[in-house]
Amino acid sequence: MAHGDHQNDDDDFMDPPQNNQATGRRKEGDEKKKRIHNRASQERPTTLTGRFTDDQKGAAAEMGMQALMNVRCMNLVNPVCDWLGEIYDPASREFVIPGRGRLPLNEESVFCTLGVPRGQMKVPYEAMTTHGDVFKMKLLMYLISAVFAPTTSLRPSNKCFPILAKLKNVKNMNWCKFIADFLHNAFSSKMYQKGCRLHLMLMYVDCLDLSTVDFTGTGGPPPTHKFDVCAWTINDVKAVLAADS
């Protein structure tokens, strides 16, 4: 985890949020907005992978998904994700943080957050039907539907099926580009409820200046790690967002 590696216009670190937008807290007089969230649930896949055997984790590693077997953050802060979608600039593919800088939405940012494969092959996310290895197929379908590209639907998209037909090539696919492009296309169409919310939330909090954040009660700030997803807990995330108060 390298704070400050993300691009921004000001200092090496982004300041903690100062205006209730990121946490979803409303100032007096703000109109309440009805928000429709996607079906992303970090608790369910984290609980599921926590019960995996060593052989099952090995199967996940064969697909290049080993970092996601060590996710520490079991919940999402949805107002942060909604807010980031609303301030996204499709032309530059950046989240423009008012008065504080910019965060890019690209393969590198996704890799730093999630540690998913960044291979040479395109992820074949398109309409088609097929079948494949049972455990890897179920795990991959679950990761796509609950983490990588969740939508407002209760059912997994049939666009996942062509991927399942190429399980041996999953590790060589560019999942970083897939996740970044999925978010870009959704936000460009003002469909803020779609896409990988885990990336959005961890990308945002990890780029902030943590030197002034009170981590009392969380066991200390997130430990240094190659991938954000293996460092941040929900209590750490809440401690950073509490700087908004």
Residue frames as qw, qx, qy, qz and C-alpha x, y, z in Angstrom:
[[0.000, 0.891, 0.454, 0.000, 0.00, 0.00, 0.00],
 [0.471, -0.011, 0.038, 0.881, 1.70, 3.18, -1.16],
 [0.033, 0.861, 0.413, -0.295, -0.12, 6.32, -0.10],
 [0.032, -0.787, 0.199, 0.583, 0.45, 9.17, -2.51],
 [0.369, -0.074, 0.760, 0.530, 0.99, 7.04, -5.61],
 [0.307, 0.694, 0.648, 0.071, -2.40, 8.16, -6.92],
 [0.293, 0.322, 0.218, 0.874, -2.39, 11.22, -9.15],
 [0.118, -0.846, -0.490, 0.174, -3.69, 14.50, -7.69],
 [0.336, 0.795, 0.106, 0.493, -3.24, 18.20, -8.34],
 [0.313, -0.900, 0.137, -0.272, -2.06, 19.36, -4.94],
 [0.285, -0.677, 0.664, -0.139, 0.26, 17.75, -2.38],
 [0.200, 0.257, -0.941, -0.093, 1.54, 14.19, -2.22],
 [0.022, -0.313, -0.922, 0.224, -1.49, 13.23, -0.15],
 [0.247, -0.554, -0.435, -0.665, -5.10, 14.24, -0.46],
 [0.188, -0.252, 0.506, -0.803, -6.50, 15.96, 2.61],
 [0.086, 0.306, 0.918, -0.238, -9.19, 14.16, 4.60],
 [0.028, -0.594, -0.621, -0.511, -12.73, 14.95, 3.44],
 [0.105, -0.099, -0.355, 0.923, -13.92, 18.31, 4.72],
 [0.411, 0.068, -0.044, -0.908, -17.41, 18.66, 3.31],
 [0.611, 0.041, 0.645, -0.458, -19.88, 15.85, 4.13],
 [0.685, 0.426, -0.315, -0.501, -20.14, 14.73, 0.48],
 [0.376, 0.364, -0.851, -0.033, -17.91, 11.70, 0.81],
 [0.056, -0.004, 0.907, -0.417, -19.59, 10.25, 3.88],
 [0.210, -0.445, -0.761, -0.423, -23.09, 11.02, 2.72],
 [0.189, -0.538, -0.571, 0.590, -23.88, 13.20, 5.71],
 [0.156, 0.694, 0.453, 0.538, -26.21, 15.99, 4.79],
 [0.134, 0.039, -0.269, 0.953, -26.00, 19.57, 5.87],
 [0.190, 0.506, 0.621, -0.568, -29.06, 21.24, 7.34],
 [0.421, 0.621, 0.015, -0.660, -31.55, 21.97, 4.61],
 [0.077, 0.297, -0.837, -0.454, -30.20, 19.36, 2.18],
 [0.802, 0.091, -0.072, -0.586, -32.94, 17.46, 0.37],
 [0.625, -0.224, 0.747, -0.037, -32.95, 13.74, 0.98],
 [0.498, 0.445, -0.551, -0.500, -32.21, 11.77, -2.15],
 [0.923, -0.036, 0.315, -0.216, -33.46, 8.28, -2.73],
 [0.107, 0.627, -0.735, -0.234, -30.50, 6.14, -3.71],
 [0.972, 0.110, 0.028, -0.206, -30.75, 2.79, -5.47],
 [0.283, -0.660, 0.685, 0.125, -27.68, 0.70, -4.77],
 [0.634, 0.325, -0.653, -0.256, -26.29, -2.16, -6.78],
 [0.928, -0.290, -0.140, -0.189, -26.18, -5.67, -5.40],
 [0.468, 0.490, -0.599, 0.426, -22.54, -5.48, -4.31],
 [0.752, -0.623, 0.033, -0.215, -22.02, -7.19, -0.97],
 [0.317, 0.628, -0.664, 0.254, -18.54, -7.46, 0.43],
 [0.537, -0.395, 0.601, -0.440, -19.62, -9.34, 3.54],
 [0.938, 0.134, 0.179, -0.265, -20.93, -12.36, 1.66],
 [0.795, 0.493, -0.322, 0.146, -17.85, -13.12, -0.50],
 [0.057, 0.641, -0.622, 0.446, -15.47, -12.35, 2.39],
 [0.690, -0.280, 0.512, -0.428, -17.35, -14.73, 4.69],
 [0.946, 0.286, 0.006, -0.156, -17.47, -17.33, 1.92],
 [0.622, 0.590, -0.451, 0.249, -13.75, -17.23, 1.10],
 [0.256, -0.615, 0.590, -0.456, -12.92, -17.34, 4.81],
 [0.837, -0.138, 0.443, -0.289, -14.30, -20.89, 4.86],
 [0.760, 0.539, -0.340, -0.124, -12.28, -22.07, 1.85],
 [0.909, -0.285, 0.191, 0.237, -9.86, -24.94, 2.26],
 [0.311, -0.617, 0.470, 0.549, -6.22, -24.62, 1.21],
 [0.430, 0.165, 0.767, 0.446, -7.03, -26.53, -1.98],
 [0.230, 0.821, 0.518, 0.064, -9.86, -24.14, -2.81],
 [0.123, -0.913, 0.111, 0.372, -7.65, -21.11, -2.17],
 [0.437, -0.316, 0.649, 0.538, -5.07, -22.76, -4.41],
 [0.400, 0.510, 0.697, 0.307, -7.67, -23.04, -7.17],
 [0.070, 0.961, 0.228, -0.138, -8.42, -19.33, -6.78],
 [0.325, -0.718, 0.386, 0.480, -4.69, -18.58, -6.98],
 [0.525, 0.091, 0.705, 0.468, -4.50, -20.53, -10.24],
 [0.268, 0.777, 0.499, 0.276, -6.88, -17.93, -11.66],
 [0.346, 0.333, -0.091, 0.873, -4.79, -15.08, -10.22],
 [0.392, -0.694, -0.246, -0.552, -7.41, -14.18, -7.60],
 [0.642, -0.174, -0.597, 0.448, -5.27, -14.85, -4.50],
 [0.079, 0.171, -0.277, 0.942, -5.43, -11.26, -3.19],
 [0.540, -0.304, -0.185, -0.762, -9.22, -11.53, -2.98],
 [0.751, -0.263, -0.604, 0.045, -8.85, -14.50, -0.65],
 [0.503, -0.215, -0.446, 0.709, -7.39, -12.07, 1.91],
 [0.096, -0.639, -0.232, -0.727, -9.90, -9.20, 1.82],
 [0.275, -0.137, -0.654, 0.692, -9.99, -7.47, 5.22],
 [0.271, 0.085, 0.136, -0.949, -12.85, -5.02, 4.65],
 [0.123, 0.275, 0.954, -0.006, -16.17, -6.83, 5.06],
 [0.188, 0.764, 0.554, -0.273, -18.52, -3.90, 4.41],
 [0.348, 0.402, 0.330, 0.780, -19.02, -1.02, 1.98],
 [0.010, -0.553, -0.322, 0.769, -19.76, 2.65, 2.67],
 [0.429, 0.546, 0.653, 0.302, -22.23, 3.20, -0.15],
 [0.086, 0.958, 0.178, -0.206, -22.51, 7.03, 0.09],
 [0.313, -0.629, 0.475, 0.530, -18.79, 7.27, -0.79],
 [0.417, 0.098, 0.783, 0.451, -19.35, 5.17, -3.89],
 [0.259, 0.800, 0.540, 0.029, -22.43, 7.18, -4.91],
 [0.094, -0.922, 0.052, 0.372, -20.52, 10.43, -4.48],
 [0.376, -0.414, 0.618, 0.553, -17.53, 9.26, -6.50],
 [0.412, 0.402, 0.747, 0.332, -19.81, 8.20, -9.34],
 [0.139, 0.909, 0.385, -0.081, -21.44, 11.62, -9.39],
 [0.109, -0.897, 0.241, 0.354, -18.11, 13.51, -9.59],
 [0.692, -0.055, 0.583, 0.423, -16.62, 11.23, -12.26],
 [0.288, 0.729, -0.225, -0.578, -15.40, 12.97, -15.44],
 [0.889, 0.247, 0.383, 0.046, -15.74, 10.54, -18.39],
 [0.519, 0.839, -0.154, 0.063, -13.62, 12.69, -20.71],
 [0.096, 0.736, -0.626, 0.239, -10.50, 12.40, -18.56],
 [0.826, -0.138, -0.547, -0.006, -11.48, 9.13, -16.86],
 [0.300, 0.169, -0.576, 0.741, -10.84, 10.73, -13.48],
 [0.368, -0.741, -0.556, 0.081, -12.73, 11.39, -10.27],
 [0.215, 0.542, -0.090, 0.808, -12.45, 15.15, -9.77],
 [0.469, -0.542, -0.576, 0.392, -12.37, 15.80, -6.02],
 [0.043, 0.915, 0.188, 0.353, -13.47, 19.43, -5.52],
 [0.190, -0.919, 0.257, -0.229, -10.56, 21.52, -4.28],
 [0.673, -0.551, 0.493, 0.006, -8.32, 18.53, -3.59],
 [0.112, -0.461, 0.792, 0.384, -7.25, 16.79, -6.79],
 [0.768, 0.277, -0.291, -0.499, -8.05, 13.93, -9.12],
 [0.581, -0.251, 0.773, -0.049, -8.05, 10.14, -8.95],
 [0.361, 0.339, -0.656, -0.570, -7.61, 8.17, -12.19],
 [0.842, 0.069, 0.420, -0.332, -9.87, 5.27, -13.14],
 [0.548, 0.592, -0.551, -0.212, -7.51, 2.97, -14.99],
 [0.892, 0.038, -0.450, 0.037, -5.87, -0.46, -14.88],
 [0.404, 0.324, -0.576, 0.633, -3.12, 0.66, -12.52],
 [0.356, -0.354, 0.348, -0.792, -5.52, 2.00, -9.91],
 [0.894, -0.137, -0.125, -0.408, -7.58, -1.20, -10.00],
 [0.791, 0.193, -0.523, 0.253, -4.47, -3.38, -9.72],
 [0.153, 0.368, -0.550, 0.734, -3.22, -1.42, -6.71],
 [0.564, -0.275, 0.242, -0.740, -6.59, -1.78, -5.01],
 [0.911, -0.034, 0.114, -0.395, -7.67, -5.33, -5.81],
 [0.294, -0.504, 0.798, 0.149, -4.59, -7.17, -7.09],
 [0.829, 0.334, 0.408, -0.185, -6.58, -8.94, -9.81],
 [0.687, 0.039, 0.496, 0.530, -4.83, -10.22, -12.98],
 [0.213, 0.825, -0.090, -0.515, -3.65, -7.68, -15.52],
 [0.653, -0.025, 0.661, 0.369, -2.99, -9.97, -18.46],
 [0.043, -0.245, 0.506, 0.826, -2.96, -9.46, -22.21],
 [0.047, -0.333, -0.866, -0.370, -6.32, -11.03, -22.98],
 [0.364, -0.257, -0.054, -0.893, -9.66, -9.22, -23.02],
 [0.290, 0.109, 0.828, -0.467, -12.24, -10.44, -20.51],
 [0.163, -0.173, -0.741, -0.628, -14.97, -11.97, -22.74],
 [0.169, 0.350, 0.655, -0.648, -17.91, -10.48, -20.86],
 [0.371, 0.173, -0.386, -0.827, -20.68, -10.90, -23.44],
 [0.800, 0.053, 0.241, -0.548, -23.84, -12.85, -24.16],
 [0.557, 0.316, -0.750, -0.164, -23.28, -16.59, -24.64],
 [0.823, -0.386, 0.227, -0.349, -23.97, -19.86, -22.81],
 [0.648, 0.366, -0.656, 0.124, -21.53, -22.62, -21.84],
 [0.797, -0.592, 0.025, -0.121, -20.18, -24.45, -18.78],
 [0.447, 0.614, -0.570, 0.314, -16.86, -25.34, -17.17],
 [0.452, 0.038, -0.757, 0.470, -15.03, -26.54, -14.04],
 [0.412, -0.688, -0.578, -0.148, -17.55, -26.48, -11.20],
 [0.502, -0.637, -0.287, 0.510, -15.68, -24.81, -8.30],
 [0.329, -0.176, 0.194, 0.907, -13.76, -22.27, -10.36],
 [0.042, -0.463, -0.586, -0.663, -16.89, -21.50, -12.36],
 [0.390, -0.762, -0.517, -0.020, -18.95, -20.80, -9.23],
 [0.493, -0.537, -0.126, 0.673, -16.20, -18.73, -7.60],
 [0.255, 0.017, 0.345, 0.903, -15.63, -16.64, -10.71],
 [0.157, -0.601, -0.601, -0.503, -19.35, -16.07, -11.24],
 [0.461, -0.745, -0.427, 0.226, -19.65, -14.98, -7.63],
 [0.445, -0.384, 0.032, 0.809, -16.70, -12.57, -7.81],
 [0.119, 0.238, 0.464, 0.845, -18.02, -10.98, -11.00],
 [0.280, -0.632, -0.587, -0.421, -21.59, -10.64, -9.77],
 [0.537, -0.752, -0.349, 0.153, -20.84, -9.54, -6.19],
 [0.511, -0.609, 0.081, 0.601, -17.55, -7.63, -6.50],
 [0.405, -0.093, 0.456, 0.787, -16.21, -6.85, -10.00],
 [0.130, -0.111, -0.448, -0.878, -19.34, -5.88, -11.94],
 [0.054, 0.445, 0.830, -0.331, -22.44, -5.99, -9.69],
 [0.127, -0.316, -0.387, -0.857, -25.58, -4.34, -11.00],
 [0.462, -0.150, 0.312, -0.817, -29.06, -3.70, -9.61],
 [0.777, 0.015, -0.477, -0.409, -30.19, -7.16, -10.71],
 [0.722, -0.442, 0.448, -0.286, -30.62, -10.04, -8.27],
 [0.957, 0.151, 0.238, 0.072, -29.38, -12.54, -10.86],
 [0.473, -0.428, 0.486, 0.598, -25.86, -13.02, -12.29],
 [0.461, 0.660, -0.199, -0.560, -25.54, -11.70, -15.81],
 [0.925, 0.216, 0.307, 0.063, -25.45, -14.28, -18.61],
 [0.420, 0.853, -0.296, 0.096, -22.57, -12.22, -19.99],
 [0.441, -0.647, 0.616, -0.080, -20.38, -14.11, -17.50],
 [0.940, 0.078, 0.317, -0.094, -20.81, -17.39, -19.37],
 [0.724, 0.637, -0.210, 0.161, -18.17, -16.87, -22.11],
 [0.070, -0.745, 0.587, -0.310, -15.60, -16.25, -19.36],
 [0.756, -0.294, 0.524, -0.259, -16.46, -19.57, -17.77],
 [0.923, 0.378, 0.069, -0.005, -15.67, -21.33, -21.03],
 [0.579, 0.630, -0.326, 0.402, -12.09, -20.06, -20.81],
 [0.687, -0.726, 0.016, -0.028, -11.19, -20.85, -17.20],
 [0.850, -0.090, 0.071, 0.514, -7.63, -21.84, -18.11],
 [0.419, 0.451, 0.115, 0.779, -7.06, -18.30, -19.42],
 [0.320, -0.884, -0.331, -0.077, -8.62, -16.36, -16.53],
 [0.602, -0.602, 0.035, 0.523, -5.21, -15.52, -15.07],
 [0.451, 0.015, 0.397, 0.800, -4.10, -14.12, -18.44],
 [0.067, 0.769, 0.520, 0.367, -7.13, -11.85, -18.81],
 [0.198, 0.251, -0.188, 0.929, -6.95, -8.13, -18.04],
 [0.312, -0.645, -0.692, 0.085, -9.35, -7.92, -15.12],
 [0.255, -0.458, -0.187, 0.831, -8.00, -4.50, -14.13],
 [0.069, 0.037, -0.421, -0.904, -9.06, -3.05, -17.49],
 [0.275, -0.426, -0.801, -0.317, -12.40, -4.86, -17.31],
 [0.316, -0.627, -0.580, 0.413, -13.25, -3.38, -13.89],
 [0.155, -0.403, 0.017, 0.902, -12.06, 0.12, -14.85],
 [0.113, -0.069, -0.590, -0.797, -13.93, 0.07, -18.17],
 [0.259, -0.523, -0.806, -0.097, -17.11, -1.27, -16.56],
 [0.233, -0.645, -0.402, 0.607, -17.12, 1.62, -14.08],
 [0.099, -0.273, 0.272, 0.917, -16.24, 4.13, -16.79],
 [0.149, -0.247, -0.725, -0.625, -19.06, 3.02, -19.08],
 [0.279, -0.619, -0.726, 0.114, -21.58, 2.97, -16.22],
 [0.232, -0.622, -0.250, 0.705, -20.66, 6.40, -14.88],
 [0.078, -0.108, 0.436, 0.890, -20.46, 7.90, -18.39],
 [0.270, -0.391, -0.706, -0.525, -24.09, 6.85, -18.78],
 [0.320, -0.399, 0.288, -0.810, -24.89, 8.26, -15.32],
 [0.859, -0.251, -0.392, -0.215, -25.61, 4.75, -14.04],
 [0.041, -0.670, 0.572, -0.472, -23.97, 5.26, -10.67],
 [0.808, -0.319, 0.328, -0.371, -25.37, 2.06, -9.18],
 [0.966, 0.242, -0.080, 0.050, -23.21, -0.26, -11.29],
 [0.494, 0.664, -0.453, 0.331, -19.60, -1.36, -10.91],
 [0.731, -0.091, -0.542, 0.405, -17.00, -2.36, -8.35],
 [0.333, -0.879, -0.053, -0.339, -17.74, -0.41, -5.19],
 [0.825, -0.467, 0.018, 0.317, -14.95, -2.06, -3.23],
 [0.623, 0.225, 0.131, 0.737, -12.41, -0.51, -5.60],
 [0.008, 0.774, 0.177, 0.607, -14.05, 2.91, -5.40],
 [0.587, -0.795, -0.073, -0.134, -14.14, 3.00, -1.62],
 [0.816, -0.387, 0.106, 0.417, -10.62, 1.68, -0.98],
 [0.546, 0.428, 0.174, 0.698, -9.07, 3.74, -3.79],
 [0.100, -0.842, -0.124, -0.515, -10.51, 6.88, -2.21],
 [0.638, -0.767, 0.045, -0.049, -9.61, 6.32, 1.44],
 [0.867, -0.150, 0.112, 0.461, -6.14, 4.99, 0.60],
 [0.486, 0.514, 0.109, 0.698, -5.15, 8.20, -1.20],
 [0.281, -0.905, -0.113, -0.298, -5.97, 10.46, 1.76],
 [0.210, 0.546, -0.574, 0.573, -3.44, 11.87, 4.21],
 [0.749, -0.410, -0.516, -0.067, -3.70, 9.52, 7.19],
 [0.437, 0.197, -0.494, 0.725, -1.29, 11.40, 9.44],
 [0.227, -0.227, 0.282, -0.904, -4.10, 13.31, 11.16],
 [0.717, -0.229, -0.448, -0.483, -6.57, 10.43, 11.39],
 [0.427, -0.428, 0.634, -0.483, -7.35, 8.96, 14.81],
 [0.662, 0.107, -0.702, -0.239, -7.06, 5.19, 14.55],
 [0.228, -0.254, 0.741, -0.578, -7.71, 4.65, 18.27],
 [0.698, 0.102, 0.502, -0.500, -9.72, 1.49, 18.67],
 [0.821, 0.484, -0.145, -0.265, -8.87, 0.06, 15.26],
 [0.911, -0.192, 0.223, 0.289, -5.50, -1.39, 16.23],
 [0.334, -0.515, 0.369, 0.698, -3.59, 1.25, 14.31],
 [0.451, 0.604, -0.234, -0.614, -3.52, 2.42, 10.69],
 [0.945, 0.299, 0.031, -0.128, -3.70, -0.11, 7.84],
 [0.667, -0.439, 0.465, 0.383, -0.46, -2.10, 7.50],
 [0.197, 0.618, -0.523, -0.554, 1.74, -1.66, 4.47],
 [0.689, 0.152, 0.708, 0.022, 0.67, -4.10, 1.77],
 [0.220, -0.049, 0.639, 0.736, 1.05, -4.41, -1.98],
 [0.173, -0.431, -0.661, -0.590, -2.71, -4.37, -2.47],
 [0.282, -0.299, 0.231, -0.882, -5.14, -2.09, -0.62],
 [0.770, -0.229, -0.336, -0.491, -7.75, -4.84, -0.40],
 [0.794, -0.108, -0.544, 0.248, -5.47, -6.86, 1.88],
 [0.328, 0.138, -0.419, 0.835, -4.78, -3.93, 4.24],
 [0.276, -0.242, 0.087, -0.926, -7.98, -2.00, 4.92],
 [0.080, -0.369, -0.900, 0.219, -10.67, -3.06, 7.39],
 [0.106, -0.740, -0.508, -0.428, -14.09, -1.41, 7.62],
 [0.477, -0.782, -0.250, 0.314, -13.08, 0.11, 10.98],
 [0.469, -0.248, 0.223, 0.818, -10.05, 1.73, 9.33],
 [0.126, 0.453, 0.540, 0.698, -12.28, 3.07, 6.56],
 [0.297, -0.821, -0.467, -0.137, -14.73, 4.53, 9.08],
 [0.535, -0.597, -0.103, 0.588, -11.89, 6.12, 11.05],
 [0.331, 0.004, 0.345, 0.878, -10.73, 7.98, 7.93],
 [0.076, -0.572, -0.562, -0.593, -14.25, 9.07, 6.99],
 [0.420, -0.735, -0.466, 0.258, -14.80, 10.28, 10.56],
 [0.396, -0.199, 0.040, 0.895, -12.43, 13.13, 9.67],
 [0.017, -0.478, -0.509, -0.715, -15.47, 14.64, 7.96],
 [0.368, -0.721, -0.581, 0.087, -17.15, 15.40, 11.29]]
